[in-house]
Amino acid sequence: LTYVKQFFDLHGDFASNQFTAPVDGKYYLSGQVLFQNMSSGYNYYQMVIITSGSTYRRFAVDSASMTGTSGYYMVGGSGVFDMDSGDTADCRVTLDTTGSGSSTVDISVHSHFSGFLIG
C-alpha cells in the first residue's frame, strides 16, 4: 500500500487558508479535522465550514462520547454550498469554552479541506 498525497489548485483559488469561488455556482465542500490531545472537560469540539454568504455547516464531537482525558478524534463533514463569484469559504475549529478543559487542542497534519464546482 502506497500513500499518495495529491493537491490541485488549478486557478490559484485557494490562498491564505481560504477558498475563493471563481464563478457563480454550486460547490461541494468537504473538511476533516483530526483533533489530538483532546480534553474531555469541554462539552464539544466542532469543525465548521463557512462561506462569506453566511452559509455554514457544523460537525461536532460531544465530549460525553470521549474516553479518558486525551485522545484522537476525527470530525468531518461535507455539503453543497451556493456561492457567487468572489465568495470565500473556509474550515474553522471552535471549542466549547464553558467546560474545564484546556483552551487549546492540537490539529493533525492529516486534516484537510477540499471542494469543487458541481454546477
KOLKOL-656817 format. One record per atom (N, C-alpha, C, CB): residue in one letter; atom name; x, y, z. Coordinates in nm, 3 decimals. Glycine has a CB too. Example, Ala and Ser with C-alpha at 12.3 -4.5 7.8 and 13.67 -1.06 7.14 Angstrom:
+------+------+---------+---------+---------+
| rest | atom |      px |      py |      pz |
+------+------+---------+---------+---------+
|    A |    N |   1.319 |  -0.569 |   0.780 |
|    A |   CA |   1.230 |  -0.450 |   0.780 |
|    A |    C |   1.320 |  -0.330 |   0.780 |
|    A |   CB |   1.131 |  -0.447 |   0.905 |
|    S |    N |   1.285 |  -0.225 |   0.708 |
|    S |   CA |   1.367 |  -0.106 |   0.714 |
|    S |    C |   1.290 |   0.003 |   0.787 |
|    S |   CB |   1.408 |  -0.060 |   0.572 |
+------+------+---------+---------+---------+
This chain:
+------+------+---------+---------+---------+
| rest | atom |      px |      py |      pz |
+------+------+---------+---------+---------+
|    L |    N |   0.085 |  -0.117 |   0.000 |
|    L |   CA |   0.000 |   0.000 |   0.000 |
|    L |    C |   0.090 |   0.124 |   0.000 |
|    L |   CB |  -0.097 |   0.000 |   0.123 |
|    T |    N |   0.067 |   0.210 |  -0.095 |
|    T |   CA |   0.144 |   0.333 |  -0.108 |
|    T |    C |   0.053 |   0.451 |  -0.080 |
|    T |   CB |   0.209 |   0.345 |  -0.249 |
|    Y |    N |   0.098 |   0.542 |   0.004 |
|    Y |   CA |   0.022 |   0.662 |   0.036 |
|    Y |    C |   0.062 |   0.771 |  -0.062 |
|    Y |   CB |   0.046 |   0.706 |   0.183 |
|    V |    N |  -0.035 |   0.826 |  -0.135 |
|    V |   CA |  -0.010 |   0.932 |  -0.232 |
|    V |    C |  -0.092 |   1.054 |  -0.192 |
|    V |   CB |  -0.045 |   0.886 |  -0.378 |
|    K |    N |  -0.025 |   1.166 |  -0.178 |
|    K |   CA |  -0.093 |   1.290 |  -0.144 |
|    K |    C |  -0.100 |   1.376 |  -0.270 |
|    K |   CB |  -0.018 |   1.366 |  -0.029 |
|    Q |    N |  -0.221 |   1.418 |  -0.307 |
|    Q |   CA |  -0.238 |   1.498 |  -0.427 |
|    Q |    C |  -0.305 |   1.631 |  -0.392 |
|    Q |   CB |  -0.320 |   1.421 |  -0.533 |
|    F |    N |  -0.257 |   1.736 |  -0.451 |
|    F |   CA |  -0.314 |   1.868 |  -0.432 |
|    F |    C |  -0.335 |   1.931 |  -0.569 |
|    F |   CB |  -0.222 |   1.957 |  -0.343 |
|    F |    N |  -0.454 |   1.987 |  -0.588 |
|    F |   CA |  -0.483 |   2.056 |  -0.712 |
|    F |    C |  -0.541 |   2.192 |  -0.679 |
|    F |   CB |  -0.581 |   1.974 |  -0.801 |
|    D |    N |  -0.482 |   2.295 |  -0.733 |
|    D |   CA |  -0.535 |   2.430 |  -0.723 |
|    D |    C |  -0.512 |   2.492 |  -0.860 |
|    D |   CB |  -0.467 |   2.515 |  -0.605 |
|    L |    N |  -0.597 |   2.453 |  -0.953 |
|    L |   CA |  -0.574 |   2.484 |  -1.094 |
|    L |    C |  -0.573 |   2.632 |  -1.127 |
|    L |   CB |  -0.676 |   2.417 |  -1.176 |
|    H |    N |  -0.648 |   2.712 |  -1.052 |
|    H |   CA |  -0.657 |   2.854 |  -1.086 |
|    H |    C |  -0.612 |   2.945 |  -0.973 |
|    H |   CB |  -0.799 |   2.887 |  -1.125 |
|    G |    N |  -0.545 |   2.889 |  -0.874 |
|    G |   CA |  -0.499 |   2.970 |  -0.761 |
|    G |    C |  -0.613 |   3.024 |  -0.676 |
|    G |   CB |  -0.416 |   3.085 |  -0.811 |
|    D |    N |  -0.722 |   2.945 |  -0.662 |
|    D |   CA |  -0.839 |   2.990 |  -0.589 |
|    D |    C |  -0.827 |   2.967 |  -0.438 |
|    D |   CB |  -0.961 |   2.919 |  -0.640 |
|    F |    N |  -0.723 |   2.898 |  -0.395 |
|    F |   CA |  -0.702 |   2.876 |  -0.252 |
|    F |    C |  -0.577 |   2.952 |  -0.209 |
|    F |   CB |  -0.689 |   2.724 |  -0.219 |
|    A |    N |  -0.596 |   3.049 |  -0.120 |
|    A |   CA |  -0.484 |   3.130 |  -0.071 |
|    A |    C |  -0.518 |   3.180 |   0.068 |
|    A |   CB |  -0.453 |   3.249 |  -0.168 |
|    S |    N |  -0.418 |   3.199 |   0.150 |
|    S |   CA |  -0.435 |   3.249 |   0.288 |
|    S |    C |  -0.538 |   3.166 |   0.364 |
|    S |   CB |  -0.478 |   3.397 |   0.286 |
|    N |    N |  -0.531 |   3.033 |   0.346 |
|    N |   CA |  -0.620 |   2.939 |   0.414 |
|    N |    C |  -0.768 |   2.961 |   0.383 |
|    N |   CB |  -0.600 |   2.949 |   0.563 |
|    Q |    N |  -0.797 |   3.009 |   0.263 |
|    Q |   CA |  -0.934 |   3.038 |   0.225 |
|    Q |    C |  -0.954 |   3.009 |   0.076 |
|    Q |   CB |  -0.971 |   3.183 |   0.258 |
|    F |    N |  -1.070 |   2.952 |   0.042 |
|    F |   CA |  -1.105 |   2.926 |  -0.097 |
|    F |    C |  -1.193 |   3.041 |  -0.147 |
|    F |   CB |  -1.178 |   2.789 |  -0.112 |
|    T |    N |  -1.166 |   3.090 |  -0.268 |
|    T |   CA |  -1.247 |   3.194 |  -0.331 |
|    T |    C |  -1.311 |   3.136 |  -0.456 |
|    T |   CB |  -1.162 |   3.320 |  -0.365 |
|    A |    N |  -1.444 |   3.142 |  -0.464 |
|    A |   CA |  -1.516 |   3.088 |  -0.579 |
|    A |    C |  -1.483 |   3.169 |  -0.703 |
|    A |   CB |  -1.668 |   3.087 |  -0.553 |
|    P |    N |  -1.437 |   3.103 |  -0.810 |
|    P |   CA |  -1.404 |   3.177 |  -0.931 |
|    P |    C |  -1.527 |   3.215 |  -1.014 |
|    P |   CB |  -1.310 |   3.095 |  -1.015 |
|    V |    N |  -1.635 |   3.137 |  -1.001 |
|    V |   CA |  -1.759 |   3.164 |  -1.077 |
|    V |    C |  -1.879 |   3.134 |  -0.988 |
|    V |   CB |  -1.764 |   3.078 |  -1.208 |
|    D |    N |  -1.995 |   3.187 |  -1.026 |
|    D |   CA |  -2.119 |   3.154 |  -0.956 |
|    D |    C |  -2.149 |   3.006 |  -0.974 |
|    D |   CB |  -2.237 |   3.240 |  -1.008 |
|    G |    N |  -2.204 |   2.942 |  -0.870 |
|    G |   CA |  -2.244 |   2.803 |  -0.885 |
|    G |    C |  -2.260 |   2.732 |  -0.754 |
|    G |   CB |  -2.145 |   2.731 |  -0.968 |
|    K |    N |  -2.285 |   2.604 |  -0.766 |
|    K |   CA |  -2.296 |   2.516 |  -0.650 |
|    K |    C |  -2.161 |   2.447 |  -0.630 |
|    K |   CB |  -2.412 |   2.411 |  -0.669 |
|    Y |    N |  -2.112 |   2.451 |  -0.507 |
|    Y |   CA |  -1.981 |   2.394 |  -0.475 |
|    Y |    C |  -1.997 |   2.286 |  -0.369 |
|    Y |   CB |  -1.884 |   2.505 |  -0.426 |
|    Y |    N |  -1.933 |   2.174 |  -0.392 |
|    Y |   CA |  -1.924 |   2.069 |  -0.292 |
|    Y |    C |  -1.800 |   2.098 |  -0.210 |
|    Y |   CB |  -1.920 |   1.926 |  -0.358 |
|    L |    N |  -1.817 |   2.120 |  -0.078 |
|    L |   CA |  -1.705 |   2.149 |   0.012 |
|    L |    C |  -1.701 |   2.041 |   0.119 |
|    L |   CB |  -1.719 |   2.292 |   0.076 |
|    S |    N |  -1.581 |   1.999 |   0.153 |
|    S |   CA |  -1.562 |   1.891 |   0.249 |
|    S |    C |  -1.445 |   1.924 |   0.340 |
|    S |   CB |  -1.539 |   1.757 |   0.176 |
|    G |    N |  -1.458 |   1.885 |   0.466 |
|    G |   CA |  -1.348 |   1.903 |   0.560 |
|    G |    C |  -1.341 |   1.790 |   0.659 |
|    G |   CB |  -1.363 |   2.035 |   0.633 |
|    Q |    N |  -1.221 |   1.760 |   0.702 |
|    Q |   CA |  -1.198 |   1.664 |   0.809 |
|    Q |    C |  -1.087 |   1.719 |   0.897 |
|    Q |   CB |  -1.162 |   1.522 |   0.753 |
|    V |    N |  -1.110 |   1.715 |   1.027 |
|    V |   CA |  -1.011 |   1.761 |   1.123 |
|    V |    C |  -0.982 |   1.646 |   1.219 |
|    V |   CB |  -1.061 |   1.889 |   1.201 |
|    L |    N |  -0.855 |   1.614 |   1.231 |
|    L |   CA |  -0.813 |   1.514 |   1.329 |
|    L |    C |  -0.760 |   1.589 |   1.451 |
|    L |   CB |  -0.703 |   1.417 |   1.269 |
|    F |    N |  -0.841 |   1.590 |   1.557 |
|    F |   CA |  -0.802 |   1.652 |   1.682 |
|    F |    C |  -0.709 |   1.557 |   1.757 |
|    F |   CB |  -0.926 |   1.689 |   1.769 |
|    Q |    N |  -0.607 |   1.613 |   1.821 |
|    Q |   CA |  -0.515 |   1.534 |   1.903 |
|    Q |    C |  -0.510 |   1.594 |   2.043 |
|    Q |   CB |  -0.373 |   1.530 |   1.839 |
|    N |    N |  -0.486 |   1.509 |   2.140 |
|    N |   CA |  -0.470 |   1.554 |   2.280 |
|    N |    C |  -0.590 |   1.635 |   2.328 |
|    N |   CB |  -0.343 |   1.637 |   2.294 |
|    M |    N |  -0.709 |   1.581 |   2.302 |
|    M |   CA |  -0.831 |   1.650 |   2.343 |
|    M |    C |  -0.859 |   1.628 |   2.492 |
|    M |   CB |  -0.950 |   1.601 |   2.258 |
|    S |    N |  -0.916 |   1.728 |   2.553 |
|    S |   CA |  -0.957 |   1.718 |   2.693 |
|    S |    C |  -1.107 |   1.689 |   2.697 |
|    S |   CB |  -0.923 |   1.849 |   2.771 |
|    S |    N |  -1.149 |   1.600 |   2.785 |
|    S |   CA |  -1.292 |   1.570 |   2.798 |
|    S |    C |  -1.363 |   1.673 |   2.885 |
|    S |   CB |  -1.311 |   1.431 |   2.857 |
|    G |    N |  -1.292 |   1.779 |   2.927 |
|    G |   CA |  -1.353 |   1.881 |   3.011 |
|    G |    C |  -1.445 |   1.976 |   2.936 |
|    G |   CB |  -1.246 |   1.960 |   3.077 |
|    Y |    N |  -1.440 |   1.978 |   2.805 |
|    Y |   CA |  -1.530 |   2.063 |   2.728 |
|    Y |    C |  -1.655 |   1.987 |   2.691 |
|    Y |   CB |  -1.460 |   2.115 |   2.601 |
|    N |    N |  -1.762 |   2.060 |   2.660 |
|    N |   CA |  -1.886 |   1.996 |   2.617 |
|    N |    C |  -1.875 |   1.942 |   2.475 |
|    N |   CB |  -2.003 |   2.095 |   2.626 |
|    Y |    N |  -1.808 |   2.016 |   2.386 |
|    Y |   CA |  -1.791 |   1.969 |   2.249 |
|    Y |    C |  -1.676 |   2.043 |   2.180 |
|    Y |   CB |  -1.920 |   1.988 |   2.171 |
|    Y |    N |  -1.629 |   1.981 |   2.073 |
|    Y |   CA |  -1.534 |   2.040 |   1.979 |
|    Y |    C |  -1.605 |   2.037 |   1.845 |
|    Y |   CB |  -1.393 |   1.963 |   1.976 |
|    Q |    N |  -1.584 |   2.139 |   1.762 |
|    Q |   CA |  -1.652 |   2.136 |   1.634 |
|    Q |    C |  -1.567 |   2.192 |   1.521 |
|    Q |   CB |  -1.781 |   2.212 |   1.642 |
|    M |    N |  -1.597 |   2.140 |   1.402 |
|    M |   CA |  -1.542 |   2.192 |   1.279 |
|    M |    C |  -1.658 |   2.257 |   1.205 |
|    M |   CB |  -1.473 |   2.078 |   1.192 |
|    V |    N |  -1.634 |   2.374 |   1.149 |
|    V |   CA |  -1.738 |   2.447 |   1.080 |
|    V |    C |  -1.689 |   2.481 |   0.940 |
|    V |   CB |  -1.778 |   2.576 |   1.158 |
|    I |    N |  -1.772 |   2.455 |   0.840 |
|    I |   CA |  -1.746 |   2.505 |   0.704 |
|    I |    C |  -1.835 |   2.627 |   0.689 |
|    I |   CB |  -1.775 |   2.395 |   0.590 |
|    I |    N |  -1.772 |   2.741 |   0.657 |
|    I |   CA |  -1.847 |   2.866 |   0.649 |
|    I |    C |  -1.812 |   2.939 |   0.521 |
|    I |   CB |  -1.818 |   2.955 |   0.772 |
|    T |    N |  -1.911 |   3.006 |   0.463 |
|    T |   CA |  -1.888 |   3.085 |   0.343 |
|    T |    C |  -1.916 |   3.232 |   0.374 |
|    T |   CB |  -1.975 |   3.036 |   0.224 |
|    S |    N |  -1.869 |   3.320 |   0.287 |
|    S |   CA |  -1.891 |   3.463 |   0.309 |
|    S |    C |  -2.039 |   3.498 |   0.298 |
|    S |   CB |  -1.810 |   3.545 |   0.210 |
|    G |    N |  -2.118 |   3.410 |   0.240 |
|    G |   CA |  -2.262 |   3.432 |   0.232 |
|    G |    C |  -2.333 |   3.386 |   0.358 |
|    G |   CB |  -2.319 |   3.360 |   0.112 |
|    S |    N |  -2.259 |   3.363 |   0.467 |
|    S |   CA |  -2.312 |   3.321 |   0.597 |
|    S |    C |  -2.376 |   3.182 |   0.594 |
|    S |   CB |  -2.414 |   3.421 |   0.646 |
|    T |    N |  -2.341 |   3.103 |   0.497 |
|    T |   CA |  -2.387 |   2.965 |   0.493 |
|    T |    C |  -2.285 |   2.882 |   0.568 |
|    T |   CB |  -2.406 |   2.913 |   0.347 |
|    Y |    N |  -2.331 |   2.796 |   0.658 |
|    Y |   CA |  -2.235 |   2.716 |   0.732 |
|    Y |    C |  -2.293 |   2.579 |   0.764 |
|    Y |   CB |  -2.193 |   2.787 |   0.860 |
|    R |    N |  -2.203 |   2.486 |   0.789 |
|    R |   CA |  -2.239 |   2.352 |   0.835 |
|    R |    C |  -2.150 |   2.321 |   0.954 |
|    R |   CB |  -2.222 |   2.244 |   0.720 |
|    R |    N |  -2.209 |   2.271 |   1.062 |
|    R |   CA |  -2.135 |   2.237 |   1.182 |
|    R |    C |  -2.126 |   2.085 |   1.196 |
|    R |   CB |  -2.202 |   2.298 |   1.308 |
|    F |    N |  -2.008 |   2.039 |   1.234 |
|    F |   CA |  -1.983 |   1.898 |   1.258 |
|    F |    C |  -1.908 |   1.891 |   1.391 |
|    F |   CB |  -1.901 |   1.831 |   1.141 |
|    A |    N |  -1.963 |   1.819 |   1.488 |
|    A |   CA |  -1.907 |   1.826 |   1.624 |
|    A |    C |  -1.886 |   1.688 |   1.683 |
|    A |   CB |  -1.998 |   1.907 |   1.714 |
|    V |    N |  -1.797 |   1.684 |   1.784 |
|    V |   CA |  -1.780 |   1.565 |   1.868 |
|    V |    C |  -1.819 |   1.607 |   2.009 |
|    V |   CB |  -1.632 |   1.508 |   1.861 |
|    D |    N |  -1.906 |   1.531 |   2.070 |
|    D |   CA |  -1.953 |   1.555 |   2.206 |
|    D |    C |  -1.855 |   1.490 |   2.302 |
|    D |   CB |  -2.098 |   1.501 |   2.228 |
|    S |    N |  -1.807 |   1.564 |   2.400 |
|    S |   CA |  -1.706 |   1.509 |   2.492 |
|    S |    C |  -1.762 |   1.393 |   2.574 |
|    S |   CB |  -1.653 |   1.617 |   2.584 |
|    A |    N |  -1.894 |   1.379 |   2.584 |
|    A |   CA |  -1.951 |   1.266 |   2.657 |
|    A |    C |  -1.916 |   1.133 |   2.589 |
|    A |   CB |  -2.104 |   1.280 |   2.668 |
|    S |    N |  -1.887 |   1.139 |   2.460 |
|    S |   CA |  -1.850 |   1.017 |   2.386 |
|    S |    C |  -1.701 |   0.986 |   2.397 |
|    S |   CB |  -1.889 |   1.031 |   2.239 |
|    M |    N |  -1.626 |   1.076 |   2.462 |
|    M |   CA |  -1.482 |   1.057 |   2.474 |
|    M |    C |  -1.448 |   0.969 |   2.592 |
|    M |   CB |  -1.412 |   1.192 |   2.486 |
|    T |    N |  -1.343 |   0.891 |   2.577 |
|    T |   CA |  -1.295 |   0.810 |   2.688 |
|    T |    C |  -1.160 |   0.864 |   2.733 |
|    T |   CB |  -1.283 |   0.659 |   2.648 |
|    G |    N |  -1.140 |   0.876 |   2.862 |
|    G |   CA |  -1.013 |   0.928 |   2.912 |
|    G |    C |  -1.008 |   1.079 |   2.902 |
|    G |   CB |  -0.897 |   0.868 |   2.836 |
|    T |    N |  -0.892 |   1.134 |   2.928 |
|    T |   CA |  -0.877 |   1.279 |   2.926 |
|    T |    C |  -0.809 |   1.331 |   2.801 |
|    T |   CB |  -0.799 |   1.323 |   3.046 |
|    S |    N |  -0.757 |   1.244 |   2.717 |
|    S |   CA |  -0.698 |   1.290 |   2.592 |
|    S |    C |  -0.712 |   1.180 |   2.489 |
|    S |   CB |  -0.550 |   1.331 |   2.610 |
|    G |    N |  -0.708 |   1.219 |   2.364 |
|    G |   CA |  -0.722 |   1.119 |   2.260 |
|    G |    C |  -0.721 |   1.182 |   2.123 |
|    G |   CB |  -0.848 |   1.040 |   2.279 |
|    Y |    N |  -0.749 |   1.098 |   2.026 |
|    Y |   CA |  -0.753 |   1.139 |   1.886 |
|    Y |    C |  -0.896 |   1.120 |   1.837 |
|    Y |   CB |  -0.652 |   1.057 |   1.799 |
|    Y |    N |  -0.954 |   1.224 |   1.778 |
|    Y |   CA |  -1.091 |   1.217 |   1.729 |
|    Y |    C |  -1.099 |   1.287 |   1.594 |
|    Y |   CB |  -1.189 |   1.280 |   1.830 |
|    M |    N |  -1.166 |   1.222 |   1.500 |
|    M |   CA |  -1.184 |   1.279 |   1.367 |
|    M |    C |  -1.324 |   1.338 |   1.359 |
|    M |   CB |  -1.162 |   1.172 |   1.255 |
|    V |    N |  -1.333 |   1.460 |   1.315 |
|    V |   CA |  -1.460 |   1.526 |   1.290 |
|    V |    C |  -1.459 |   1.567 |   1.144 |
|    V |   CB |  -1.484 |   1.649 |   1.386 |
|    G |    N |  -1.563 |   1.531 |   1.072 |
|    G |   CA |  -1.566 |   1.565 |   0.931 |
|    G |    C |  -1.706 |   1.576 |   0.878 |
|    G |   CB |  -1.490 |   1.464 |   0.851 |
|    G |    N |  -1.717 |   1.639 |   0.765 |
|    G |   CA |  -1.846 |   1.652 |   0.700 |
|    G |    C |  -1.833 |   1.725 |   0.569 |
|    G |   CB |  -1.944 |   1.722 |   0.790 |
|    S |    N |  -1.943 |   1.731 |   0.498 |
|    S |   CA |  -1.943 |   1.796 |   0.367 |
|    S |    C |  -2.082 |   1.850 |   0.339 |
|    S |   CB |  -1.898 |   1.699 |   0.256 |
|    G |    N |  -2.091 |   1.931 |   0.238 |
|    G |   CA |  -2.220 |   1.986 |   0.198 |
|    G |    C |  -2.209 |   2.057 |   0.065 |
|    G |   CB |  -2.274 |   2.082 |   0.303 |
|    V |    N |  -2.323 |   2.090 |   0.010 |
|    V |   CA |  -2.329 |   2.166 |  -0.115 |
|    V |    C |  -2.365 |   2.310 |  -0.078 |
|    V |   CB |  -2.435 |   2.105 |  -0.216 |
|    F |    N |  -2.285 |   2.403 |  -0.128 |
|    F |   CA |  -2.299 |   2.544 |  -0.094 |
|    F |    C |  -2.322 |   2.626 |  -0.220 |
|    F |   CB |  -2.174 |   2.594 |  -0.019 |
|    D |    N |  -2.418 |   2.718 |  -0.215 |
|    D |   CA |  -2.444 |   2.809 |  -0.325 |
|    D |    C |  -2.351 |   2.929 |  -0.307 |
|    D |   CB |  -2.596 |   2.854 |  -0.331 |
|    M |    N |  -2.259 |   2.946 |  -0.400 |
|    M |   CA |  -2.160 |   3.054 |  -0.388 |
|    M |    C |  -2.160 |   3.140 |  -0.513 |
|    M |   CB |  -2.019 |   2.998 |  -0.363 |
|    D |    N |  -2.144 |   3.271 |  -0.494 |
|    D |   CA |  -2.127 |   3.363 |  -0.606 |
|    D |    C |  -1.979 |   3.384 |  -0.631 |
|    D |   CB |  -2.198 |   3.499 |  -0.578 |
|    S |    N |  -1.943 |   3.427 |  -0.749 |
|    S |   CA |  -1.805 |   3.457 |  -0.781 |
|    S |    C |  -1.750 |   3.556 |  -0.679 |
|    S |   CB |  -1.793 |   3.514 |  -0.925 |
|    G |    N |  -1.636 |   3.524 |  -0.620 |
|    G |   CA |  -1.574 |   3.610 |  -0.520 |
|    G |    C |  -1.609 |   3.574 |  -0.377 |
|    G |   CB |  -1.612 |   3.752 |  -0.546 |
|    D |    N |  -1.713 |   3.490 |  -0.357 |
|    D |   CA |  -1.743 |   3.444 |  -0.222 |
|    D |    C |  -1.627 |   3.357 |  -0.173 |
|    D |   CB |  -1.878 |   3.364 |  -0.219 |
|    T |    N |  -1.607 |   3.358 |  -0.042 |
|    T |   CA |  -1.499 |   3.278 |   0.016 |
|    T |    C |  -1.557 |   3.168 |   0.105 |
|    T |   CB |  -1.403 |   3.368 |   0.096 |
|    A |    N |  -1.478 |   3.064 |   0.125 |
|    A |   CA |  -1.515 |   2.954 |   0.214 |
|    A |    C |  -1.391 |   2.908 |   0.289 |
|    A |   CB |  -1.579 |   2.836 |   0.135 |
|    D |    N |  -1.411 |   2.869 |   0.413 |
|    D |   CA |  -1.301 |   2.811 |   0.489 |
|    D |    C |  -1.355 |   2.715 |   0.594 |
|    D |   CB |  -1.217 |   2.922 |   0.557 |
|    C |    N |  -1.263 |   2.644 |   0.653 |
|    C |   CA |  -1.293 |   2.544 |   0.754 |
|    C |    C |  -1.236 |   2.597 |   0.885 |
|    C |   CB |  -1.234 |   2.402 |   0.716 |
|    R |    N |  -1.319 |   2.604 |   0.989 |
|    R |   CA |  -1.276 |   2.659 |   1.117 |
|    R |    C |  -1.299 |   2.557 |   1.228 |
|    R |   CB |  -1.351 |   2.790 |   1.149 |
|    V |    N |  -1.226 |   2.573 |   1.335 |
|    V |   CA |  -1.239 |   2.486 |   1.452 |
|    V |    C |  -1.274 |   2.573 |   1.571 |
|    V |   CB |  -1.108 |   2.406 |   1.479 |
|    T |    N |  -1.375 |   2.529 |   1.648 |
|    T |   CA |  -1.410 |   2.601 |   1.770 |
|    T |    C |  -1.426 |   2.501 |   1.884 |
|    T |   CB |  -1.541 |   2.684 |   1.750 |
|    L |    N |  -1.407 |   2.551 |   2.005 |
|    L |   CA |  -1.419 |   2.472 |   2.127 |
|    L |    C |  -1.528 |   2.533 |   2.214 |
|    L |   CB |  -1.284 |   2.464 |   2.204 |
|    D |    N |  -1.604 |   2.450 |   2.283 |
|    D |   CA |  -1.699 |   2.498 |   2.382 |
|    D |    C |  -1.618 |   2.534 |   2.506 |
|    D |   CB |  -1.811 |   2.392 |   2.413 |
|    T |    N |  -1.608 |   2.662 |   2.538 |
|    T |   CA |  -1.522 |   2.709 |   2.646 |
|    T |    C |  -1.591 |   2.711 |   2.782 |
|    T |   CB |  -1.471 |   2.846 |   2.615 |
|    T |    N |  -1.711 |   2.653 |   2.793 |
|    T |   CA |  -1.779 |   2.654 |   2.922 |
|    T |    C |  -1.732 |   2.543 |   3.014 |
|    T |   CB |  -1.928 |   2.643 |   2.901 |
|    G |    N |  -1.658 |   2.447 |   2.959 |
|    G |   CA |  -1.608 |   2.335 |   3.039 |
|    G |    C |  -1.479 |   2.369 |   3.111 |
|    G |   CB |  -1.587 |   2.214 |   2.952 |
|    S |    N |  -1.416 |   2.268 |   3.165 |
|    S |   CA |  -1.294 |   2.290 |   3.242 |
|    S |    C |  -1.171 |   2.240 |   3.169 |
|    S |   CB |  -1.305 |   2.222 |   3.377 |
|    G |    N |  -1.183 |   2.210 |   3.041 |
|    G |   CA |  -1.070 |   2.155 |   2.965 |
|    G |    C |  -0.970 |   2.260 |   2.924 |
|    G |   CB |  -1.120 |   2.084 |   2.844 |
|    S |    N |  -0.865 |   2.215 |   2.860 |
|    S |   CA |  -0.760 |   2.304 |   2.809 |
|    S |    C |  -0.819 |   2.395 |   2.702 |
|    S |   CB |  -0.641 |   2.222 |   2.752 |
|    S |    N |  -0.768 |   2.516 |   2.691 |
|    S |   CA |  -0.817 |   2.609 |   2.590 |
|    S |    C |  -0.750 |   2.589 |   2.456 |
|    S |   CB |  -0.797 |   2.752 |   2.636 |
|    T |    N |  -0.667 |   2.488 |   2.445 |
|    T |   CA |  -0.601 |   2.457 |   2.318 |
|    T |    C |  -0.619 |   2.311 |   2.284 |
|    T |   CB |  -0.452 |   2.493 |   2.324 |
|    V |    N |  -0.605 |   2.280 |   2.157 |
|    V |   CA |  -0.612 |   2.143 |   2.109 |
|    V |    C |  -0.518 |   2.134 |   1.989 |
|    V |   CB |  -0.760 |   2.101 |   2.070 |
|    D |    N |  -0.454 |   2.022 |   1.972 |
|    D |   CA |  -0.365 |   2.003 |   1.858 |
|    D |    C |  -0.447 |   1.953 |   1.739 |
|    D |   CB |  -0.251 |   1.905 |   1.892 |
|    I |    N |  -0.410 |   1.998 |   1.620 |
|    I |   CA |  -0.476 |   1.953 |   1.498 |
|    I |    C |  -0.370 |   1.887 |   1.410 |
|    I |   CB |  -0.545 |   2.073 |   1.422 |
|    S |    N |  -0.397 |   1.764 |   1.373 |
|    S |   CA |  -0.302 |   1.684 |   1.296 |
|    S |    C |  -0.285 |   1.737 |   1.153 |
|    S |   CB |  -0.347 |   1.538 |   1.291 |
|    V |    N |  -0.168 |   1.712 |   1.097 |
|    V |   CA |  -0.142 |   1.748 |   0.958 |
|    V |    C |  -0.223 |   1.661 |   0.862 |
|    V |   CB |   0.008 |   1.734 |   0.927 |
|    H |    N |  -0.289 |   1.558 |   0.913 |
|    H |   CA |  -0.373 |   1.471 |   0.830 |
|    H |    C |  -0.514 |   1.528 |   0.813 |
|    H |   CB |  -0.381 |   1.333 |   0.891 |
|    S |    N |  -0.538 |   1.647 |   0.862 |
|    S |   CA |  -0.664 |   1.717 |   0.842 |
|    S |    C |  -0.668 |   1.777 |   0.701 |
|    S |   CB |  -0.683 |   1.829 |   0.950 |
|    H |    N |  -0.788 |   1.797 |   0.648 |
|    H |   CA |  -0.794 |   1.856 |   0.514 |
|    H |    C |  -0.923 |   1.933 |   0.491 |
|    H |   CB |  -0.780 |   1.748 |   0.408 |
|    F |    N |  -0.919 |   2.019 |   0.389 |
|    F |   CA |  -1.034 |   2.095 |   0.341 |
|    F |    C |  -1.028 |   2.091 |   0.190 |
|    F |   CB |  -1.035 |   2.244 |   0.395 |
|    S |    N |  -1.140 |   2.057 |   0.126 |
|    S |   CA |  -1.139 |   2.047 |  -0.019 |
|    S |    C |  -1.273 |   2.087 |  -0.076 |
|    S |   CB |  -1.103 |   1.906 |  -0.064 |
|    G |    N |  -1.278 |   2.109 |  -0.205 |
|    G |   CA |  -1.404 |   2.142 |  -0.270 |
|    G |    C |  -1.388 |   2.150 |  -0.421 |
|    G |   CB |  -1.458 |   2.272 |  -0.217 |
|    F |    N |  -1.506 |   2.149 |  -0.485 |
|    F |   CA |  -1.507 |   2.162 |  -0.631 |
|    F |    C |  -1.643 |   2.208 |  -0.678 |
|    F |   CB |  -1.469 |   2.028 |  -0.698 |
|    L |    N |  -1.644 |   2.269 |  -0.795 |
|    L |   CA |  -1.766 |   2.319 |  -0.858 |
|    L |    C |  -1.845 |   2.201 |  -0.913 |
|    L |   CB |  -1.734 |   2.420 |  -0.971 |
|    I |    N |  -1.974 |   2.192 |  -0.879 |
|    I |   CA |  -2.056 |   2.083 |  -0.931 |
|    I |    C |  -2.162 |   2.132 |  -1.030 |
|    I |   CB |  -2.124 |   2.009 |  -0.816 |
|    G |    N |  -2.182 |   2.262 |  -1.039 |
|    G |   CA |  -2.279 |   2.311 |  -1.138 |
|    G |    C |  -2.323 |   2.450 |  -1.111 |
|    G |   CB |  -2.399 |   2.223 |  -1.143 |
+------+------+---------+---------+---------+
